[in-house]
């Protein structure tokens, strides 16, 4: 997975913001969402995003996997990332 061309990622104090320059739509992400999107922006897969969540936050594997799956599903539907 990777960010679609024309999507800007900016880190903020509270996480990150994604801006779809094509439509003007933006997504505000919390810290966990920012970790996931940064992993995807680097060209890493879902498993790498899960591992980063496990390393950075007090969360179990099942919850991390579910969170990554849900966020990536939403981003694919919004055409922010390409599978």
ROPAGU-979020 format. One record per residue (C-alpha): x, y, z; residue number from 1. Coordinates in steps of 0.05 Angstrom, whole numbers, plus 5000, padded with zeros to 4 digits. Example, Ala and Ser with C-alpha at 12.3 -4.5 7.8 and 13.67 -1.06 7.14 Angstrom:
! ROPAGU-979020
<c1 5246; c2 4910; c3 5156; nr 1>
<c1 5273; c2 4979; c3 5143; nr 2>
This chain:
! ROPAGU-979020
<c1 5000; c2 5000; c3 5000; nr 1>
<c1 5021; c2 5071; c3 4989; nr 2>
<c1 4993; c2 5141; c3 4990; nr 3>
<c1 4961; c2 5162; c3 4925; nr 4>
<c1 4997; c2 5216; c3 4886; nr 5>
<c1 4968; c2 5284; c3 4905; nr 6>
<c1 4958; c2 5266; c3 4978; nr 7>
<c1 5000; c2 5307; c3 5027; nr 8>
<c1 5018; c2 5282; c3 5096; nr 9>
<c1 5036; c2 5332; c3 5150; nr 10>
<c1 5055; c2 5314; c3 5222; nr 11>
<c1 5022; c2 5356; c3 5276; nr 12>
<c1 5028; c2 5362; c3 5351; nr 13>
<c1 4970; c2 5313; c3 5359; nr 14>
<c1 4982; c2 5264; c3 5303; nr 15>
<c1 4978; c2 5281; c3 5229; nr 16>
<c1 4935; c2 5310; c3 5174; nr 17>
<c1 4925; c2 5281; c3 5105; nr 18>
<c1 4903; c2 5329; c3 5050; nr 19>
<c1 4874; c2 5304; c3 4985; nr 20>
<c1 4898; c2 5360; c3 4939; nr 21>
<c1 4851; c2 5335; c3 4884; nr 22>
<c1 4787; c2 5342; c3 4923; nr 23>
<c1 4808; c2 5388; c3 4980; nr 24>
<c1 4786; c2 5337; c3 5031; nr 25>
<c1 4828; c2 5327; c3 5093; nr 26>
<c1 4833; c2 5275; c3 5147; nr 27>
<c1 4857; c2 5290; c3 5217; nr 28>
<c1 4892; c2 5230; c3 5249; nr 29>
<c1 4908; c2 5217; c3 5322; nr 30>
<c1 4977; c2 5192; c3 5342; nr 31>
<c1 4960; c2 5119; c3 5327; nr 32>
<c1 4931; c2 5136; c3 5259; nr 33>
<c1 4993; c2 5177; c3 5243; nr 34>
<c1 5038; c2 5117; c3 5259; nr 35>
<c1 4997; c2 5074; c3 5212; nr 36>
<c1 4997; c2 5125; c3 5155; nr 37>
<c1 5071; c2 5139; c3 5163; nr 38>
<c1 5086; c2 5065; c3 5155; nr 39>
<c1 5042; c2 5062; c3 5093; nr 40>
<c1 5073; c2 5126; c3 5065; nr 41>
<c1 5142; c2 5094; c3 5071; nr 42>
<c1 5117; c2 5036; c3 5028; nr 43>
<c1 5113; c2 4987; c3 5086; nr 44>
<c1 5054; c2 4941; c3 5093; nr 45>
<c1 5000; c2 4931; c3 5145; nr 46>
<c1 5042; c2 4884; c3 5186; nr 47>
<c1 5096; c2 4937; c3 5194; nr 48>
<c1 5043; c2 4986; c3 5217; nr 49>
<c1 5018; c2 4935; c3 5268; nr 50>
<c1 5089; c2 4924; c3 5294; nr 51>
<c1 5099; c2 4999; c3 5302; nr 52>
<c1 5034; c2 5006; c3 5341; nr 53>
<c1 5056; c2 4949; c3 5387; nr 54>
<c1 5124; c2 4982; c3 5397; nr 55>
<c1 5098; c2 5052; c3 5411; nr 56>
<c1 5032; c2 5042; c3 5448; nr 57>
<c1 5004; c2 4998; c3 5503; nr 58>
<c1 4959; c2 4957; c3 5458; nr 59>
<c1 4949; c2 4884; c3 5444; nr 60>
<c1 4962; c2 4851; c3 5377; nr 61>
<c1 4888; c2 4837; c3 5362; nr 62>
<c1 4869; c2 4910; c3 5375; nr 63>
<c1 4928; c2 4936; c3 5334; nr 64>
<c1 4911; c2 4891; c3 5276; nr 65>
<c1 4837; c2 4911; c3 5278; nr 66>
<c1 4855; c2 4985; c3 5281; nr 67>
<c1 4903; c2 4980; c3 5222; nr 68>
<c1 4852; c2 4941; c3 5182; nr 69>
<c1 4797; c2 4990; c3 5195; nr 70>
<c1 4838; c2 5052; c3 5180; nr 71>
<c1 4868; c2 5023; c3 5116; nr 72>
<c1 4798; c2 5002; c3 5094; nr 73>
<c1 4773; c2 5073; c3 5103; nr 74>
<c1 4833; c2 5103; c3 5067; nr 75>
<c1 4825; c2 5055; c3 5008; nr 76>
<c1 4751; c2 5072; c3 5003; nr 77>
<c1 4768; c2 5146; c3 5004; nr 78>
<c1 4822; c2 5133; c3 4951; nr 79>
<c1 4875; c2 5162; c3 4996; nr 80>
<c1 4918; c2 5099; c3 4991; nr 81>
<c1 4924; c2 5049; c3 4936; nr 82>
<c1 4926; c2 4975; c3 4953; nr 83>
